[in-house]
Amino acid sequence: MEAEVSKMELMFQKADSDLDYIQYRLEYEIKTNHLDSAGKKNPVGNKVSISSFACTL
């Protein structure tokens, strides 16, 4: 029974890691390939700058 629980924990850890990687790739793709026609900053960059500003408060 404990081996099965350990196996499930590993599966959830892998799924979490996979989701983190997908998020990283999506943010990277948006930053590098999504050019706004008006020349505005992309939303991911704004999110990062807002998050870093909130951390300093």
C-alpha positions as CSV (number, residue, x, y, z in Angstrom):
1,M,0.0,0.0,0.0
2,E,2.8,2.4,0.9
3,A,4.5,1.8,-2.4
4,E,1.4,2.7,-4.3
5,V,1.1,6.0,-2.3
6,S,4.7,6.8,-3.1
7,K,4.1,6.1,-6.8
8,M,1.1,8.4,-6.7
9,E,3.1,11.1,-5.0
10,L,5.8,10.9,-7.7
11,M,3.1,11.1,-10.4
12,F,1.7,14.3,-8.8
13,Q,5.2,15.8,-8.5
14,K,5.9,15.0,-12.2
15,A,2.6,16.6,-13.2
16,D,3.4,19.7,-11.2
17,S,6.8,19.9,-12.8
18,D,5.3,19.5,-16.2
19,L,2.9,22.3,-15.6
20,D,5.7,24.5,-14.4
21,Y,7.6,23.8,-17.6
22,I,4.5,24.5,-19.8
23,Q,4.0,27.8,-18.0
24,Y,7.7,28.7,-18.5
25,R,7.5,27.8,-22.3
26,L,4.3,29.8,-22.8
27,E,5.6,32.9,-21.1
28,Y,8.8,32.6,-23.2
29,E,6.9,32.2,-26.4
30,I,4.7,35.2,-25.6
31,K,7.7,37.3,-24.7
32,T,9.7,36.4,-27.8
33,N,7.0,36.0,-30.5
34,H,4.0,38.1,-29.6
35,L,4.7,41.6,-31.0
36,D,1.9,44.0,-30.4
37,S,1.2,46.1,-33.5
38,A,0.9,49.3,-31.5
39,G,4.3,48.7,-29.9
40,K,2.9,48.3,-26.4
41,K,4.5,46.1,-23.8
42,N,3.3,42.6,-23.8
43,P,1.0,41.5,-20.9
44,V,3.5,39.0,-19.5
45,G,6.1,41.7,-19.0
46,N,3.5,43.9,-17.3
47,K,2.6,41.1,-15.0
48,V,6.2,40.5,-14.1
49,S,6.8,44.2,-13.4
50,I,3.6,44.4,-11.3
51,S,4.6,41.3,-9.3
52,S,8.1,42.6,-8.6
53,F,6.7,45.9,-7.5
54,A,4.2,44.2,-5.2
55,C,7.0,42.2,-3.6
56,T,8.9,45.4,-2.8
57,L,6.0,46.8,-0.8
